[in-house]
């Protein structure tokens, strides 16, 4: 009887030991299974430690093969390279990129900032050089909005009409007034290219007086400065122009000192007389002398 009791006690102790060991093994297996499940559940882009291992997103070894942790965003290819659902300039990785900081480019025919306005139609471009019209140098309008009109605008300084008027020796109507070179009043008394002086008003001579000889028909003599001055008065007989007082010329039949005039002028002669001559200058014939 005593032996049976000892055997029974031994069997009971052995059972409890086996059960206890099996429970420990199951606990270890369960813990391992939990850890494995959590590792697989780490979200690599949400900023949280999903698997509770103290490592967040790409710092977690479970994310070592995740695209979000192995690639960086390429900011101009239209793809979500780093797998964070943000593409190109919308991705925070691209905020420092030059082409992601620029708004509308004003001359490429593209709506760069995607506000439905292209180039010069975009308010960002209103003051862009590409959108400011050039200055029209003859229309009386400040076309480029810089406060200067036409020839007063530095953009017009080299325009022919803004370079001091007619150029007297280039056979062009530089100031667009219909008169070319010496035919333009601006050049008529230009001593270098046209006349030395003006015999009508006496200007242009540093010394002496301005005379013009019109006595020979068909010959267009240039005015010239002459010393000494003549002494023959208006209407008196003369033998050449230099006999006459300044402002007169020796002309007509018979020869006499007459008012000198420009043949194309309308008001050089006294009332009732006309400017008669075959060249640029003539004498006032008729009316009161």
Secondary structure, DSSP 8 states (H G I E B T S, - for coil): -HHHHHHHHHHHHHHHHHHHHHHHHHHHHHHHHHHHHHHHT--TTSSS-TTSSS--GGGSGGGTT-HHHH----TTSSS-TTSSS--GGGSGGGTTSHHHH----TTSSS-TT-SS--GGGSGGGTT-GGGS----TTSSS-TTSSS--GGGSGGGTTSGGGSSS--TTSSS-TT-SS--GGGSTTTTT-TTTS-S--TTT-TT-SSSEEE----STT-----EEESS---B-TT-B-SSGGGB-TTEEEETTTTEEEEEEETT-SSSS-TT-EEE-SSSEEEEESS--
